[in-house]
Amino acid sequence: MQSIILKPLYHRGQECIGIYFEKNGLIQSLIQKQAGARWSKSNSCWYVPCTGENYLHLKSALENKAELEIAELKKFLLEKRKNDVVAPAVYPGNKSANIATGKPAKTSSKISGSPVYPNTLSKENKEALQQFHRHLVLKAYSPSTIRTYKSEFIQFLNTIKDKPAISFTVSRLKDYFEYCYLKLHLSENTLHSRINALKFYYEQVLHREKFFWEIPRPKKPLLLPKLLNENELRKLFNSLSNKKHKAMLFTAYSSGLRVSEIVHLKIADIDSERMQIFIERAKGKKDRYVNLSPVLLDILRNYLLTYKPRPKIYLFESEQTLSAYPTRTIQQIFTNAKKKAGIRKDVGIHSLRHSFATHLLDKGTDIKYIKELLGHFNIKTTERYLHVSKERLVNIVSPFDDLWKKEGIEW
């Protein structure tokens, strides 16, 4: 029977259970579908948030399929209880099982939203993390940015252990980033994220004189946007039968919206008189308007008139909570539709936004207008679509074709 190791893992600002095992398609499928596990590229493992409920889901999914090794995880949780730093992420409530003891978990009095400190941090570095977190909050950074920066900073603190973060010089930081690249094999994008987090700490929190210009940054790879062609889009949309699900994906493609923008759309944001959709506080806290397609307007009207229960505030409302639809749920709807349509491309729901931009470019729309519709800050971000648009490429004749015609090459 295959052995699976469960370890404590701090990822994206929260405590998680890292799942380590030799590559196995069946195991991967079980932990994804039954336990909701996700892949962490930076940690090279699967993971779930560290709660008793998630542990029970993993145990149930892998019963009689694999043997769980939980010694490290159990030791970590028992140590947490011993040091009286029980956090909500580990013990969410009385109904959840305590992984360490198997008994019902105790509720925590820890203030919601306050930073969770790994046990290994020194007192000095715990204070550094607290200052770091407070500064991010006071600067009104988005929850996503706070999670990312905290996670990267904690990875740094875990590595340096009892050495005070405040004492690090440019030379020692260069050594650390070299270690990240050569030993941890972090990707260029992850390394940029970690550099940004530490730059924030030393320059914004500690008010050090700006010195990060001395630290070389790795060149990011030029990754072209992944998209679906018109035939694949047709198959994708036709694979759905639920009107709400159809309306969600129609809206994403028709207006080129991010999934976070779709879930926060309110009924009042649909302006049928001006034929516009108002996008409030999108990425970068930037409001914008996008065009409202007449076809999409008819679809949304029909959806609102016929769908039960009818949404009251949000365009796509959760029937359980009557609040904004969960982002993860819409991503799963897209994944299920893609699978049902037989589309094998490795793309997510964001590909609908890429497809929208590229298809507009193919039809001759000025790239400056596309930039405004997508809400990009920099035209260079939008110019990526020039590389995937076929509009200017289809009329280019290969020199081989001319050579074939003129020189009479034999086959």
Secondary structure, 3 states (H helix, E strand, C coil): CEEEEEEEEEECCEEEEEEECCCCHHHHHHHHHCCCCEEECCCCEEEEECCHHHHHHHHHHCCCCEEEECHHHHHHHHHHHHCCCCCCCCCCCCCCECCCCCCECCCCCCCCCCCCCCCCCCHHHHHHHHHHHHHHHHCCCCHHHHHHHHHHHHHHHHHHCCCCHHHCCHHHHHHHHHHHHHCCCCCHHHHHHHHHHHHHHHHHHCCCCCCHHHCCCCCCCCCCCCCCCHHHHHHHHHCCCCHHHHHHHHHHHHHCCCHHHHHCCEHHHEECCCCEEEEEEECCCEEEEEECCHHHHHHHHHHHHHCCCCCCCECCECCCCCCECCHHHHHHHHHHHHHHCCCCCCCCCHHHHHHHHHHHHHCCCCHHHHHHHHCCCCHHHHCCHHHHCCCCCCCCCCHHHHHHHHHCCCC
